[in-house]
Amino acid sequence: MQLRTIGGRPVSAIGLGGMPMSIEGRPDRERSIATIHAALDAGVTLIDTADAYHQFADEVGHNEELIAEALRSYGADTSGVLVATKGGSRRPGDGSWTQDGRPEYLKEAAKASAKRLGVDAVGLYQFHRPDPKVPFGDSVGAIRDLLDEGVIELAGISNANPDQIREANDILGGRLVSVQNQFSPRFRSSLPELELCAELGIAFLPWSPLGGISLARSGELGAEFSAFQEIADAHGVSPFRVTLAWELALAPVVVPIPGASRPESITDSAQATELTLTADEVARLSAV
Ligand SMILES: NC(=O)c1ccc[n+]([C@@H]2O[C@H](COP(=O)([O-])OP(=O)(O)OC[C@H]3O[C@@H](n4cnc5c(N)ncnc54)[C@H](OP(=O)(O)O)[C@@H]3O)[C@@H](O)[C@H]2O)c1
């Protein structure tokens, strides 16, 4: 497994996205634990989660608890695993997602996440999404306070534009270590943010890197983006692996976090770090 870094901490170049194990369409607990264990077996040392990865209103932190349980029951040393969680989004239980970027809310949410994860300090805490009702700087100010107070070890943001990335990094005194934005063959409009992160040396974590749960599970990724299927066929690998290898090739700061609810999915995705695409292949995929 190739390594990359987030805030100086080495992590596997491919992480595991925990969301499909906790929202609508999730598998049973046993399969989720097996999926997280398969990721660890494959050398994955970055797991992305959020307190909002749950389905019903009364189960906030469902995914964080799953991850904590899987790490505890793994049966080998997991101290090198970075669990990256988020706060600032909420799920009232009717299928919707809402925002709460109030500083006092974020501070309580981070402490609750640390408790569920069973850690003294959250490894990487990401502000989930700017809240239009709260000045962005106020929300990020809460993240800075959490860092200063030692409630979190590393700070990141998500769903941010280039101005917000610069503003957050200023407020954090240059301590912004990651940006998590949507990026995939289907959704490329975060390329400016990816490029800015590469310039600033900040990790860029593409979310829904395979185009999202519905597209990935439908098996239509290769049909919708035929260049990815053709290059996959040439290498004898899945179009998922080619997609992740392409994202890795875009900049050394990129760390994709493909979601999984089956062990087979993350076992396959993790092997993207072993697939080297030629410059021509990368250019062809980027031009689609
Ligand atoms: N910051 C944000 O606002 C935000 C928003 C959305 C997501 N995220 C994060 O990003 C992560 C990834 O996004 P996502 O889960 O929405 O979408 P995704 O990674 O594009 O797709 C996930 C789906 O892909 C399938 N899959 C993955 N690797 C595969 C492989 N090698 N072969 C076949 N199928 C494969 C999985 O199917 P199975 O379920 O069958 O295993 C999984 O459900 C999330 O889990 C979450 O941690 C963040």
The ligand as a Tripos MOL2 file, in Angstrom:
@<TRIPOS>MOLECULE
LIG
   48    52     1     0     0
SMALL
NO_CHARGES

@<TRIPOS>ATOM
      1 N1        -17.9870   15.5330    2.8460 N.am      1 LIG1
      2 C1        -19.1440   15.2480    2.3030 C.2       1 LIG1
      3 O1        -20.0360   16.1010    2.2030 O.2       1 LIG1
      4 C2        -19.3590   13.8670    1.8040 C.ar      1 LIG1
      5 C3        -20.4780   13.5780    0.9950 C.ar      1 LIG1
      6 C4        -20.6240   12.2650    0.5280 C.ar      1 LIG1
      7 C5        -19.6890   11.3060    0.8560 C.ar      1 LIG1
      8 N2        -18.6220   11.6070    1.6630 N.ar      1 LIG1
      9 C6        -17.5970   10.6040    2.0290 C.3       1 LIG1
     10 O2        -17.0460   10.0670    0.8460 O.3       1 LIG1
     11 C7        -17.1290    8.6600    0.8900 C.3       1 LIG1
     12 C8        -17.2380    8.0880   -0.5010 C.3       1 LIG1
     13 O3        -18.3920    8.5690   -1.1630 O.3       1 LIG1
     14 P1        -19.6740    7.6360   -1.4360 P.3       1 LIG1
     15 O4        -19.6550    6.4870   -0.5390 O.co2     1 LIG1
     16 O5        -20.8370    8.5620   -1.4200 O.co2     1 LIG1
     17 O6        -19.5100    7.2210   -2.9560 O.3       1 LIG1
     18 P2        -18.4270    6.4150   -3.8230 P.3       1 LIG1
     19 O7        -17.2120    6.1910   -3.0370 O.co2     1 LIG1
     20 O8        -18.3010    7.1290   -5.1120 O.co2     1 LIG1
     21 O9        -19.1850    5.0430   -4.0830 O.3       1 LIG1
     22 C9        -19.4160    4.1710   -3.0200 C.3       1 LIG1
     23 C10       -19.9520    2.8630   -3.5360 C.3       1 LIG1
     24 O10       -19.0550    2.3280   -4.4700 O.3       1 LIG1
     25 C11       -19.0660    0.9410   -4.4230 C.3       1 LIG1
     26 N3        -17.6600    0.5100   -4.6270 N.ar      1 LIG1
     27 C12       -16.5660    1.0700   -4.0670 C.ar      1 LIG1
     28 N4        -15.4420    0.4840   -4.5300 N.ar      1 LIG1
     29 C13       -15.8510   -0.4740   -5.3910 C.ar      1 LIG1
     30 C14       -15.1540   -1.4250   -6.1850 C.ar      1 LIG1
     31 N5        -13.8240   -1.4430   -6.2020 N.pl3     1 LIG1
     32 N6        -15.8850   -2.2730   -6.9410 N.ar      1 LIG1
     33 C15       -17.2400   -2.2050   -6.9310 C.ar      1 LIG1
     34 N7        -17.9660   -1.3120   -6.2030 N.ar      1 LIG1
     35 C16       -17.2700   -0.4590   -5.4460 C.ar      1 LIG1
     36 C17       -19.5150    0.5460   -3.0340 C.3       1 LIG1
     37 O11       -20.4720   -0.4780   -3.1950 O.3       1 LIG1
     38 P3        -20.8960   -1.4710   -1.9940 P.3       1 LIG1
     39 O12       -21.7220   -0.6020   -1.0890 O.co2     1 LIG1
     40 O13       -21.6680   -2.5190   -2.6920 O.co2     1 LIG1
     41 O14       -19.6540   -1.9290   -1.3360 O.co2     1 LIG1
     42 C18       -20.0510    1.8300   -2.4380 C.3       1 LIG1
     43 O15       -21.3830    1.7660   -1.9830 O.3       1 LIG1
     44 C19       -18.3490    8.4070    1.7660 C.3       1 LIG1
     45 O16       -18.3990    7.0720    2.2140 O.3       1 LIG1
     46 C20       -18.1480    9.4320    2.8210 C.3       1 LIG1
     47 O17       -17.1830    8.9510    3.7510 O.3       1 LIG1
     48 C21       -18.4510   12.8810    2.1130 C.ar      1 LIG1
@<TRIPOS>BOND
     1     1     2 1
     2     2     3 2
     3     2     4 1
     4     4     5 ar
     5     4    48 ar
     6     5     6 ar
     7     6     7 ar
     8     7     8 ar
     9     8     9 1
    10     8    48 ar
    11     9    10 1
    12     9    46 1
    13    10    11 1
    14    11    12 1
    15    11    44 1
    16    12    13 1
    17    13    14 1
    18    14    15 2
    19    14    16 1
    20    14    17 1
    21    17    18 1
    22    18    19 2
    23    18    20 1
    24    18    21 1
    25    21    22 1
    26    22    23 1
    27    23    24 1
    28    23    42 1
    29    24    25 1
    30    25    26 1
    31    25    36 1
    32    26    27 ar
    33    26    35 ar
    34    27    28 ar
    35    28    29 ar
    36    29    30 ar
    37    29    35 ar
    38    30    31 1
    39    30    32 ar
    40    32    33 ar
    41    33    34 ar
    42    34    35 ar
    43    36    37 1
    44    36    42 1
    45    37    38 1
    46    38    39 2
    47    38    40 1
    48    38    41 1
    49    42    43 1
    50    44    45 1
    51    44    46 1
    52    46    47 1
@<TRIPOS>SUBSTRUCTURE
     1 LIG1         1 GROUP 0 **** ****
